[in-house]
């Protein structure tokens, strides 16, 4: 096996173990010794790839943004894109421990030396860009402020996934996000255009998760 391939496998093993611990017990509860034991690597191997536990957490926080990858293939991002992104994230939270860990780390931003608030801003900015395109296309009511709506969507999704985690272990998360969108769409989309949108999400993004 090539040295570069072994190094990549070691890095992935460390990230997978860190995600498992962060998801289970949070940033403060996870120790480097537990992560090393679960990954089956030496302390030297860990420090070759990551400078600290904070560095590990930062790498995992970036994992949640992999749901954006299919955006590059969309020629006309808009309101349905935002629906698909949130449904894609909901599916990832159910199936991907790294994404679950990254979301917990962002929520527990007070545990870090440097706050992780940038993650919220990145989501809001991405949603805002899609909503601006939607408004230009006539898919949002004229009185809707795209940035305010972007912040509301991000905050609503965060609250819904948290309550779903506590109440059902996120087993009902996709249904909760669908209800969120059914409610939002009826409030922000002109009635004549409501039929254009699928609150359950389409295959454009969700199938790639």
N, C-alpha and C positions, 0 to 999 in steps of 0.2 A: 504494500500500500504506500502511495506517495506521501511524503512528509506533509505536504499541504493538505491532503485529504484527511490524514490523521489529526492534524491540528483543527480542521473544521469540525470533525466528529467530536473532538474533545470540547470545543467551544459549545457545540450544540448540546452535549451532555450536561455541561455546566449550566447553560441557560434553562434546560428542561428541569433540572433539579432545583434551581433557584426559583423557577416559576411554581413548581410544586409546593415548595416551602412558603413562598410569599402568598400564594393563594390560600394555603391552609392556615397560616398563623400571622400573616402580615409582615411588614418590614422589620419592626422591632422584635417580633417573636422569632424570626428566622436567624439562625446563627450560621456563620461561615463553616463551622465544623459540621453541622447537619447537612449543609449543601454539598460539602466535599464528600461526606459519607454516601449521600444519595447518588451523587454523580460518579463515585468510584474513581476520583482523580486525586492527585497530590495538590498540596497548597501551592507548590511551584507552578503547576500547570494552570491553576486558577489565576494566579497573579501574572502569568504570561499573557493572558487574554483580558483580564479585568484588573483595574487598579485597586478596587475596593468594593464593598457591598453596595455603595451608592452607584458605582459604575455599572454593576450588574443590574440594579434597579432601572437605571436610565436606559440600558439596552432593551430591557423587557417592555418599558413604557412605549418604545418605538414600535413594538410588535403590533400594537392595536391598529396602527395605521396601514398595515398590509391590506386591510379591507378596501383601501383606496385604489389598489393596483389596477382593477378593471376600469377605473375612470379614464385611463389613458386611451382606451379603445372606444370611448363614447364621444361621438361627434357633436351631440346636442344636449349637454347636461342641463338639467332643470329640476323641477319639483319631484318627478318620479325618481331621479337619481338620488335625491336625499332620502326618499322612502326606502329605496333599495339599499342604500348605505346603512341605514339604521337596522333594517331587517337582516342585512349581512352581519352586522356587528352582533345582533341578538343571537344569530346562529353560531357565531364564533364563541360567544360567551358560554353557550351550552356545550360546545365540543372541544375548545382549545384552551388548555390550561395556561398557556403563555398569555393569551388575550385576557383571561380572567385575572391572572396575576397583575398584568399591566393596569387594568382598570382599578383593582384594589390599591395598587401603589399610587395611582393618581388621586384617588379619594383620600388616601392617607398622606397627603402631601406634607403635612406638618411633621412627619417622621424624618423628612430629608433635610440635609444641610441647606440645599437650594430647593425652593418650592417647585412643584411640578405643574404649576398653573399654565405653563405654555401649552400643555396638551389640550386643555379646554379651549384655548385661543385658536389652536390649529383646527379643531373641529368646527368651531364657530365660523372661522374664516372660510373654510371649505363649504360649509352649508350656505353661508352668506353668498358666496360666488354663484352657487347653483340657483339660489332664490332670486338673485338679480337677473339671471337669464330667464327664469320663469316669469318674472314680472314684465320683462321686455316682451315676452311672447304672449302676454295677456292671460297667463295662467294664475295670477294672483290678483285679488281685488285692488283697485287703485289706492285705497286708503291704507293698505298694509305696508308697514315699514319692514323691509327685507332683513335688516340687521336685528331689529327687535324680535322678529319671528325666528331668526337663526338662533338667537340666545334662548328663546323659549323652547325650541325643539331640543337643543342640547340639554337644557336643564330638565325638561320633561323626560327625556330618554334616561338621563342619569338617575332620576328619582324612581322611574318605573323599574329599571333593572335592579336597583337596590332593594326595593320592596319585593320584587319577584324573587330575588335571592333569599331574602329572609323568610318569606312565606312558603315558597315551594321549591327552593333550590334551583330557581330559574327554569323549571320545567314548563311554566306557562308564559315564558317571556315573549315568545313570538306572537302569541295571541294578545298579550297586553300591548305590545307595540302596534299591532294591527288596530286595536281599539283606539289607541292614541291617534293614529293617522286618520281613522274614520272620523273622529271628533274634530281634529285640526282641519282636515280638508273641507268639511262642511262649513267651516267658519272663514276660511281664507280664499277659497277658490270660487270664481263666478259660477253660479248654478249651471249655466249652459256648458261648462267645461268639466264638471265633476266626473263625467263618464270616462274621461281620458286617463284617470289615475287609479292605480291598484294598491290599496292600503296593505295588502299582504306581501307586496313586493313582486317584482318580475324577475325573470332569469338573467337580466343584464348584469347584475352584480351579485345577487344572492347565490347563483349557481356556482360562482367562482370561489365561494368560501369553503 
